[in-house]
Amino acid sequence: MNPYEKQYRQLLANGAVAWAGNGYLRAKKQQEKIFHWLSLHQYLPRSGAAVLEMGCGNGAMAAQSLAERGYSVWGVDLSETAIRWAESRFQKEGLSAQFLVSDVCHIHQCKDSMFELIFDGSCLHCLIDDARALFFKEVRRLLKPKGRLVISSMCGTPGYSQDATAYDPVRYHIMKDGQPWRTLKPLQALTDEIKEEHFKVLATRVNNNAWWDHATLVCSVS
């Protein structure tokens, strides 16, 4: 069983609202500020456009916000429990979306050039080493010409001592149980990686936190 499936089963059993658990309301409030910023600067596509959230979880974050704004929403997650939960949540809310159980590095159910917007649902920082290049390759395949990628990622360096102790500043990994757990890159290193993967960074917004920062980057294929 992959660790995300295990975690979603526990969250569902414990009556959690979403992946963030007790931090959901804070995370949702911050994301709504991001969507307001994206809308204000006209980084979102026209209403009704096909959009995809990578790592959508139970649909409570970007997928729901996009559906409420009138987009044709798709969501993908590795956890079958998360996807079934998302379907149930949307049905109760009277919203529609197409949810898929799949690996964000290879979404075989999707055709080329399907989406005008792909939203990283805080998924990229969960990917380690070579998986990140596969993620960007898949995004390039799925985006329509002139489509945009919005990356939502941890960035900076650890602020808490326990995370700093477990941090590999060379490979940019936070370690857990002896294995890479998250990728945490300084903003410049993250921006450089995006450019190396043939994307142009159009805009950046950083939310500063005590634990580590969180960056939102609007990108297009270069």
C-alpha positions in Angstrom: 0.0 0.0 0.0 1.4 3.4 -1.0 1.8 5.8 2.0 -0.8 8.3 0.5 -3.4 5.6 0.4 -2.7 4.6 4.0 -2.8 8.3 5.1 -6.1 9.0 3.3 -7.7 5.9 4.9 -6.7 7.2 8.3 -7.9 10.7 7.6 -11.3 9.4 6.4 -11.7 7.1 9.4 -10.8 10.0 11.8 -13.4 12.3 10.3 -10.9 14.8 8.8 -12.0 17.3 6.2 -9.0 17.0 4.0 -5.3 16.1 3.8 -4.3 19.1 5.9 -6.3 17.8 8.8 -6.6 20.5 11.5 -4.7 22.9 9.3 -7.4 22.7 6.5 -9.1 26.0 7.2 -5.8 27.9 7.3 -4.6 26.2 4.1 -8.0 26.8 2.3 -8.0 30.5 3.3 -4.5 30.9 2.0 -5.4 29.2 -1.3 -8.4 31.4 -1.8 -6.0 34.4 -1.6 -3.9 32.7 -4.3 -7.0 32.3 -6.5 -7.9 35.9 -6.0 -4.4 36.9 -7.1 -4.5 34.6 -10.1 -7.8 36.0 -11.1 -6.8 39.6 -10.5 -3.8 39.3 -12.8 -5.8 37.3 -15.4 -3.7 34.1 -15.0 -6.8 31.9 -15.0 -8.3 30.7 -18.3 -11.8 31.6 -19.5 -14.8 30.1 -17.6 -15.6 26.6 -18.8 -12.1 25.7 -19.8 -10.7 22.2 -19.0 -8.4 22.3 -16.0 -6.5 19.6 -14.1 -5.3 19.4 -10.5 -2.3 17.2 -10.0 -2.5 15.5 -6.6 -6.1 16.5 -6.0 -6.6 14.4 -2.8 -10.2 14.4 -1.8 -11.0 17.4 -4.0 -11.4 19.9 -1.1 -8.7 22.3 -2.2 -8.0 23.5 -5.8 -10.4 21.1 -7.5 -13.4 22.5 -5.5 -12.3 26.1 -5.9 -12.0 25.6 -9.7 -15.3 23.8 -10.0 -17.1 26.6 -8.0 -15.6 29.0 -10.6 -17.3 27.2 -13.5 -14.3 25.2 -14.9 -14.4 21.8 -16.4 -12.4 20.1 -13.6 -10.3 17.0 -13.7 -8.4 15.7 -10.7 -5.8 13.0 -10.4 -4.4 11.3 -7.3 -2.4 8.1 -6.5 -4.8 7.2 -3.6 -8.0 5.4 -4.6 -9.5 6.3 -1.2 -8.8 10.0 -1.9 -10.5 9.8 -5.4 -13.6 8.0 -4.0 -13.8 10.6 -1.3 -13.5 13.4 -3.8 -16.3 11.9 -5.9 -18.5 11.7 -2.8 -17.7 15.2 -1.7 -18.5 16.7 -5.1 -21.8 14.8 -5.3 -22.8 16.2 -1.9 -21.8 19.7 -3.0 -23.6 19.5 -6.3 -20.4 19.9 -8.2 -19.1 18.0 -11.2 -15.6 16.8 -12.0 -13.7 13.8 -13.6 -11.5 12.2 -10.9 -8.8 9.6 -11.8 -6.7 7.2 -9.8 -3.3 7.6 -11.5 0.4 8.6 -11.1 0.9 12.3 -11.9 4.1 11.3 -13.8 2.1 9.2 -16.2 -1.7 9.8 -16.5 -2.5 7.3 -19.2 -6.2 8.1 -19.1 -5.6 11.6 -20.5 -4.9 12.6 -24.1 -2.3 15.1 -25.3 -3.0 18.8 -25.1 -6.2 18.5 -23.0 -5.9 21.3 -20.5 -5.7 25.1 -20.5 -4.6 25.1 -16.9 -2.8 22.5 -14.8 -2.7 23.2 -11.0 -0.1 21.5 -8.8 -2.0 20.6 -5.7 1.1 20.8 -3.5 2.2 17.6 -5.3 5.6 18.6 -6.9 7.3 18.8 -3.5 6.3 15.3 -2.8 8.2 14.0 -5.8 11.9 13.0 -5.4 14.7 13.3 -7.9 13.9 11.8 -11.3 10.2 11.7 -10.7 10.2 15.5 -10.9 11.4 15.5 -14.5 8.7 13.0 -15.4 6.1 15.3 -13.8 7.2 18.3 -15.9 7.3 16.1 -19.0 3.7 15.0 -18.4 2.6 18.6 -17.8 4.1 19.6 -21.2 2.3 16.7 -22.8 -1.1 17.6 -21.3 -1.1 21.4 -21.7 -2.8 23.0 -24.6 -0.7 25.6 -26.6 -0.5 28.7 -24.5 -1.7 26.8 -21.5 -0.4 27.5 -18.0 1.0 25.5 -15.1 0.5 26.8 -11.6 3.1 25.3 -9.2 2.3 25.3 -5.5 5.4 24.2 -3.6 7.3 24.2 -0.4 10.4 26.4 -0.8 13.2 27.9 1.2 15.0 26.1 4.0 13.6 24.5 7.2 12.7 26.8 10.0 12.2 24.2 12.7 15.2 22.5 14.3 13.9 19.0 13.8 13.4 19.6 10.1 16.8 21.3 9.8 18.4 18.3 11.3 16.8 16.0 8.8 17.5 18.2 5.8 20.0 17.4 3.0 20.9 20.8 1.5 22.8 19.2 -1.4 19.9 17.1 -2.7 17.3 19.3 -1.2 15.6 16.5 0.7 13.9 16.4 4.0 14.6 12.9 5.3 12.1 10.7 7.2 13.0 7.2 8.5 16.2 7.3 6.5 14.4 8.0 3.2 13.7 11.2 1.2 10.3 12.5 2.3 9.9 15.9 0.6 11.9 18.1 -1.8 12.5 21.5 -0.3 14.4 23.8 -2.6 15.3 27.5 -2.1 13.2 29.6 -4.4 16.1 30.3 -6.8 16.9 26.6 -7.1 13.2 25.8 -7.7 13.0 28.6 -10.4 16.1 27.3 -12.1 14.7 23.7 -12.2 11.5 25.0 -13.8 13.4 26.8 -16.5 15.6 23.7 -17.1 12.4 21.8 -17.7 11.4 24.2 -20.5 9.0 26.4 -18.7 9.0 30.2 -18.4 8.1 31.7 -15.0 5.5 34.4 -15.5 4.9 35.4 -11.9 5.8 34.3 -8.4 4.2 34.8 -5.0 5.7 33.5 -1.7 3.9 33.0 1.5 6.4 33.1 4.4 5.9 30.6 7.3 7.8 29.7 10.5 8.4 26.1 9.3 9.3 26.8 5.6 8.0 29.1 2.9 5.5 28.2 0.2 5.7 29.5 -3.4 3.1 29.8 -6.1 4.6 30.1 -9.6 2.7 30.8 -12.7 4.4 29.1 -15.7 4.1 28.6 -19.4 5.9 26.3 -21.7 8.9 28.1 -23.1 
